[in-house]
Amino acid sequence: MNIFGLEIAQWVLDWSGSLCVVASLVFLFWKRMAYWHWSNASVLPYFLLYISGQQWMLAGLQVSYLIFGVHGLYLWILEHRRDKGEIQFNEPAWYAVTWIASIAIFVYTVIVTDFRSDNWNWVQFAGVSFSLIANFGTTRKWAWSWFVWILVNAIFAVYFWHLELWAQFALQFVLAGMSVYGYLEWVKSKPQVITNRV
């Protein structure tokens, strides 16, 4: 892929985005703010990778992830201050913001994706759909979101094998294992989820 005259190999985008995702999940286990920073950092290489391959739904998902990331980061700050009794905020309105934006992006990418000539786009569709659900659950700190992430990993393992994106293919198995661990950590710390968020 050529960016501003610089030729970047597909594997560079594949591996750099994947390493950022692994780093983000390590911080997510302990519910630290750095999760959002590393997660947001993975968006750019993945977005460029998917645009170059014309995987429009996955490219759109990266834009949704960035919206979730910026919104989720600020939301965690607001919730932390709320839990300390410092502020109150309109929670339903805040939670609705990401869904409205993400659904709009999702609808647009479905429209521009050609499902008739490439049946693999249905696999992409399923993975993106469940990713949005899992990401929303993560933003709300719901432990069941880890199980949805495992389903997403299974779907995308098949898809990335097809695309020969080996870093992301291998990453799905790492992420599935980390999701099991993340679920156990969240359940174990359930009484402290609110007070120890940041």
Secondary structure as UniProt FT lines:
FT   STRAND          2..3
FT   TURN            4..5
FT   STRAND          6..7
FT   HELIX           10..29
FT   TURN            30..31
FT   HELIX           34..52
FT   TURN            53..54
FT   HELIX           56..83
FT   TURN            84..85
FT   HELIX           91..112
FT   TURN            115..117
FT   HELIX           120..139
FT   TURN            140..141
FT   TURN            143..144
FT   HELIX           145..163
FT   HELIX           166..188
FT   HELIX           190..192
FT   TURN            193..196
//
